[in-house]
Amino acid sequence: MPKRYSEDIRRKVLELVSTGRTVARVSADLGIAEQTIYNWRRQELLASGHAPLTYTGLTELLEARRRITELERELSRLRGVGEQLPHAVSR
């Protein structure tokens, strides 16, 4: 069964890593597996919304940007039509 660590320990370990100490060094000093520390760091990044993009996330971002560009073009076209409409009606 994996060893459980308190939130306080996790927070202190992540603080040590964020101040520049390597995961390997913190792991050796405190006797906590490196992978455990990496997992905690990844979980913290995910929880704070700062996790690096995955392939799926990047694909979704690129698709969203493409759709935004498409919608901006459509909006520009419709604005042009809207500006011409009063002139066409007054004739």
MDTraj code that builds the backbone (N, CA, C; nanometers):
import mdtraj as md
import numpy as np

residues = "MET PRO LYS ARG TYR SER GLU ASP ILE ARG ARG LYS VAL LEU GLU LEU VAL SER THR GLY ARG THR VAL ALA ARG VAL SER ALA ASP LEU GLY ILE ALA GLU GLN THR ILE TYR ASN TRP ARG ARG GLN GLU LEU LEU ALA SER GLY HIS ALA PRO LEU THR TYR THR GLY LEU THR GLU LEU LEU GLU ALA ARG ARG ARG ILE THR GLU LEU GLU ARG GLU LEU SER ARG LEU ARG GLY VAL GLY GLU GLN LEU PRO HIS ALA VAL SER ARG".split()
xyz = np.array([
    [0.0848, -0.1184, 0.0000],
    [0.0000, 0.0000, 0.0000],
    [0.0889, 0.1241, 0.0000],
    [0.0581, 0.2216, -0.0879],
    [0.1410, 0.3425, -0.0937],
    [0.1315, 0.4232, 0.0350],
    [0.2429, 0.4869, 0.0657],
    [0.2472, 0.5708, 0.1849],
    [0.1697, 0.6995, 0.1604],
    [0.0937, 0.7441, 0.2583],
    [0.0157, 0.8688, 0.2485],
    [0.0927, 0.9817, 0.3170],
    [0.0881, 1.0977, 0.2542],
    [0.1523, 1.2161, 0.3100],
    [0.0454, 1.3222, 0.3324],
    [0.0653, 1.4012, 0.4364],
    [-0.0317, 1.5071, 0.4659],
    [-0.0210, 1.6196, 0.3624],
    [-0.1255, 1.6982, 0.3538],
    [-0.1246, 1.8140, 0.2640],
    [-0.0120, 1.9100, 0.3011],
    [0.0158, 1.9219, 0.4298],
    [0.1225, 2.0103, 0.4757],
    [0.2581, 1.9651, 0.4211],
    [0.2836, 1.8347, 0.4270],
    [0.4097, 1.7802, 0.3740],
    [0.4163, 1.8052, 0.2229],
    [0.3080, 1.7770, 0.1533],
    [0.3055, 1.7994, 0.0078],
    [0.3375, 1.9447, -0.0243],
    [0.2722, 2.0355, 0.0460],
    [0.2915, 2.1784, 0.0217],
    [0.4367, 2.2184, 0.0460],
    [0.4967, 2.1692, 0.1533],
    [0.6360, 2.2037, 0.1855],
    [0.7327, 2.1466, 0.0811],
    [0.7058, 2.0230, 0.0369],
    [0.7913, 1.9607, -0.0641],
    [0.7837, 2.0402, -0.1945],
    [0.6634, 2.0765, -0.2359],
    [0.6476, 2.1532, -0.3602],
    [0.7092, 2.2922, -0.3481],
    [0.7060, 2.3473, -0.2280],
    [0.7693, 2.4768, -0.2052],
    [0.9208, 2.4651, -0.2238],
    [0.9799, 2.3572, -0.1725],
    [1.1244, 2.3351, -0.1895],
    [1.1596, 2.3238, -0.3378],
    [1.0793, 2.2500, -0.4120],
    [1.1056, 2.2324, -0.5552],
    [1.0887, 2.3657, -0.6275],
    [0.9887, 2.4435, -0.5894],
    [0.9651, 2.5710, -0.6585],
    [1.0733, 2.6740, -0.6298],
    [1.1494, 2.6564, -0.5217],
    [1.2571, 2.7501, -0.4915],
    [1.3870, 2.7145, -0.5628],
    [1.3832, 2.6069, -0.6451],
    [1.5006, 2.5750, -0.7252],
    [1.5702, 2.4455, -0.6901],
    [1.5317, 2.3835, -0.5805],
    [1.5937, 2.2544, -0.5483],
    [1.5411, 2.1493, -0.6442],
    [1.6266, 2.0588, -0.6843],
    [1.5837, 1.9566, -0.7797],
    [1.4950, 1.8535, -0.7111],
    [1.4116, 1.7917, -0.7919],
    [1.3250, 1.6859, -0.7394],
    [1.4113, 1.5733, -0.6843],
    [1.5196, 1.5410, -0.7525],
    [1.6089, 1.4340, -0.7069],
    [1.6661, 1.4646, -0.5693],
    [1.7068, 1.5892, -0.5491],
    [1.7657, 1.6290, -0.4207],
    [1.6621, 1.6240, -0.3081],
    [1.5439, 1.6792, -0.3336],
    [1.4375, 1.6789, -0.2322],
    [1.3985, 1.5353, -0.2016],
    [1.3903, 1.4533, -0.3047],
    [1.3558, 1.3125, -0.2875],
    [1.4573, 1.2415, -0.1983],
    [1.5853, 1.2633, -0.2269],
    [1.6914, 1.1995, -0.1482],
    [1.6930, 1.2510, -0.0044],
    [1.6757, 1.3812, 0.0127],
    [1.6807, 1.4406, 0.1464],
    [1.5646, 1.3958, 0.2347],
    [1.4455, 1.3818, 0.1752],
    [1.3262, 1.3533, 0.2548],
    [1.2782, 1.2088, 0.2456],
    [1.3397, 1.1305, 0.1573],
    [1.2999, 0.9906, 0.1442],
    [1.1628, 0.9721, 0.0793],
    [1.1281, 1.0646, -0.0079],
    [1.0023, 1.0554, -0.0815],
    [1.0375, 1.0243, -0.2259],
    [0.9671, 0.9285, -0.2844],
    [0.9968, 0.8871, -0.4218],
    [0.9852, 1.0052, -0.5177],
    [1.0785, 1.0120, -0.6122],
    [1.0772, 1.1202, -0.7112],
    [0.9440, 1.1252, -0.7862],
    [0.8950, 1.0088, -0.8263],
    [0.7700, 1.0052, -0.9024],
    [0.6546, 1.0622, -0.8206],
    [0.6558, 1.0415, -0.6914],
    [0.5523, 1.0977, -0.6041],
    [0.5559, 1.2499, -0.6109],
    [0.6754, 1.3054, -0.6044],
    [0.6900, 1.4518, -0.6099],
    [0.6457, 1.5041, -0.7465],
    [0.6846, 1.4350, -0.8541],
    [0.6401, 1.4751, -0.9882],
    [0.4869, 1.4693, -0.9989],
    [0.4280, 1.3657, -0.9412],
    [0.2817, 1.3542, -0.9427],
    [0.2173, 1.4709, -0.8683],
    [0.2706, 1.5064, -0.7529],
    [0.2163, 1.6182, -0.6753],
    [0.2262, 1.7476, -0.7545],
    [0.3402, 1.7657, -0.8208],
    [0.3601, 1.8883, -0.8983],
    [0.2606, 1.8948, -1.0145],
    [0.2410, 1.7818, -1.0836],
    [0.1447, 1.7766, -1.1937],
    [0.0033, 1.8033, -1.1427],
    [-0.0326, 1.7441, -1.0290],
    [-0.1649, 1.7669, -0.9712],
    [-0.1849, 1.9133, -0.9342],
    [-0.0813, 1.9762, -0.8801],
    [-0.0904, 2.1178, -0.8445],
    [-0.1085, 2.2046, -0.9693],
    [-0.0348, 2.1722, -1.0750],
    [-0.0481, 2.2468, -1.2002],
    [-0.1887, 2.2320, -1.2582],
    [-0.2405, 2.1101, -1.2559],
    [-0.3755, 2.0868, -1.3070],
    [-0.4783, 2.1624, -1.2242],
    [-0.4644, 2.1579, -1.0930],
    [-0.5601, 2.2236, -1.0039],
    [-0.5579, 2.3751, -1.0200],
    [-0.4419, 2.4300, -1.0513],
    [-0.4299, 2.5755, -1.0653],
    [-0.4564, 2.6225, -1.2082],
    [-0.4766, 2.5272, -1.2987],
    [-0.5034, 2.5636, -1.4379],
    [-0.3793, 2.5992, -1.5164],
    [-0.2624, 2.5625, -1.4677],
    [-0.1374, 2.5969, -1.5350],
    [-0.0660, 2.4765, -1.5954],
    [-0.1386, 2.3685, -1.6137],
    [-0.0755, 2.2489, -1.6690],
    [-0.0418, 2.2701, -1.8157],
    [0.0687, 2.2142, -1.8611],
    [0.1018, 2.2261, -2.0024],
    [-0.0044, 2.1564, -2.0874],
    [-0.0220, 2.2032, -2.2097],
    [-0.1222, 2.1449, -2.2976],
    [-0.0841, 2.0036, -2.3394],
    [-0.1829, 1.9183, -2.3421],
    [-0.1649, 1.7850, -2.3973],
    [-0.1890, 1.7943, -2.5476],
    [-0.1669, 1.6873, -2.6193],
    [-0.1911, 1.6859, -2.7636],
    [-0.3378, 1.7197, -2.7904],
    [-0.4282, 1.6599, -2.7115],
    [-0.5712, 1.6864, -2.7286],
    [-0.6028, 1.8327, -2.6998],
    [-0.5455, 1.8862, -2.5934],
    [-0.5683, 2.0263, -2.5587],
    [-0.5165, 2.1197, -2.6669],
    [-0.4018, 2.0871, -2.7221],
    [-0.3445, 2.1689, -2.8287],
    [-0.4322, 2.1630, -2.9533],
    [-0.4810, 2.0435, -2.9852],
    [-0.5703, 2.0278, -3.1001],
    [-0.6970, 2.1101, -3.0811],
    [-0.7542, 2.1057, -2.9615],
    [-0.8750, 2.1836, -2.9333],
    [-0.8470, 2.3337, -2.9419],
    [-0.7315, 2.3765, -2.8927],
    [-0.6944, 2.5171, -2.8987],
    [-0.6809, 2.5637, -3.0434],
    [-0.6138, 2.4853, -3.1250],
    [-0.5964, 2.5213, -3.2661],
    [-0.7311, 2.5269, -3.3383],
    [-0.8188, 2.4325, -3.3090],
    [-0.9523, 2.4323, -3.3691],
    [-1.0317, 2.5552, -3.3246],
    [-1.0210, 2.5901, -3.1971],
    [-1.0915, 2.7085, -3.1460],
    [-1.0391, 2.8351, -3.2126],
    [-0.9091, 2.8459, -3.2298],
    [-0.8519, 2.9628, -3.2968],
    [-0.8976, 2.9712, -3.4423],
    [-0.9036, 2.8563, -3.5104],
    [-0.9514, 2.8528, -3.6488],
    [-1.0966, 2.9001, -3.6548],
    [-1.1779, 2.8529, -3.5623],
    [-1.3200, 2.8913, -3.5590],
    [-1.3362, 3.0403, -3.5280],
    [-1.2542, 3.0926, -3.4385],
    [-1.2598, 3.2364, -3.4069],
    [-1.2278, 3.3184, -3.5309],
    [-1.1236, 3.2789, -3.6033],
    [-1.0869, 3.3495, -3.7267],
    [-1.2022, 3.3455, -3.8267],
    [-1.2645, 3.2303, -3.8397],
    [-1.3791, 3.2146, -3.9303],
    [-1.4946, 3.3068, -3.8885],
    [-1.5232, 3.3119, -3.7594],
    [-1.6322, 3.3960, -3.7106],
    [-1.6002, 3.5452, -3.7255],
    [-1.4729, 3.5817, -3.7061],
    [-1.4342, 3.7221, -3.7248],
    [-1.4533, 3.7648, -3.8707],
    [-1.4196, 3.6771, -3.9640],
    [-1.4400, 3.7070, -4.1061],
    [-1.5889, 3.7248, -4.1356],
    [-1.6699, 3.6348, -4.0828],
    [-1.8147, 3.6426, -4.1041],
    [-1.8716, 3.7715, -4.0449],
    [-1.8261, 3.8078, -3.9254],
    [-1.8710, 3.9313, -3.8620],
    [-1.8332, 4.0529, -3.9467],
    [-1.7124, 4.0540, -3.9973],
    [-1.6670, 4.1644, -4.0816],
    [-1.7529, 4.1750, -4.2074],
    [-1.7822, 4.0611, -4.2688],
    [-1.8662, 4.0592, -4.3886],
    [-2.0057, 4.1136, -4.3572],
    [-2.0639, 4.0695, -4.2464],
    [-2.1982, 4.1144, -4.2090],
    [-2.2014, 4.2628, -4.1731],
    [-2.0951, 4.3122, -4.1130],
    [-2.0880, 4.4559, -4.0834],
    [-2.0880, 4.5361, -4.2130],
    [-2.0156, 4.4870, -4.3119],
    [-2.0123, 4.5534, -4.4424],
    [-2.1501, 4.5562, -4.5055],
    [-2.2209, 4.4454, -4.4967],
    [-2.3569, 4.4396, -4.5505],
    [-2.4465, 4.5352, -4.4730],
    [-2.4305, 4.5391, -4.3404],
    [-2.5104, 4.6278, -4.2560],
    [-2.4878, 4.7745, -4.2880],
    [-2.3661, 4.8097, -4.3239],
    [-2.3352, 4.9481, -4.3594],
    [-2.3950, 4.9850, -4.4949],
    [-2.4053, 4.8908, -4.5849],
    [-2.4608, 4.9164, -4.7185],
    [-2.6128, 4.9185, -4.7191],
    [-2.6755, 4.8533, -4.6252],
    [-2.8205, 4.8407, -4.6216],
    [-2.8932, 4.9756, -4.6155],
    [-2.8548, 5.0685, -4.5296],
    [-2.9265, 5.1973, -4.5274],
    [-2.9196, 5.2705, -4.6619],
    [-2.8058, 5.2581, -4.7306],
    [-2.7903, 5.3237, -4.8606],
    [-2.8823, 5.2581, -4.9642],
    [-2.8962, 5.1285, -4.9592],
    [-2.9802, 5.0556, -5.0551],
    [-3.1275, 5.0851, -5.0298],
    [-3.1691, 5.1015, -4.9074],
    [-3.3082, 5.1249, -4.8714],
    [-3.3503, 5.2676, -4.9087],
    [-3.2592, 5.3633, -4.8959],
    [-3.2936, 5.5026, -4.9244],
    [-3.3053, 5.5333, -5.0729],
    [-3.2655, 5.4460, -5.1571],
    [-3.2706, 5.4697, -5.3023],
    [-3.4068, 5.4477, -5.3566],
])
top = md.Topology()
chain = top.add_chain()
for i, resn in enumerate(residues, 1):
    res = top.add_residue(resn, chain, resSeq=i)
    for name in ("N", "CA", "C"):
        top.add_atom(name, md.element.get_by_symbol(name[0]), res)
traj = md.Trajectory(xyz[None], top)
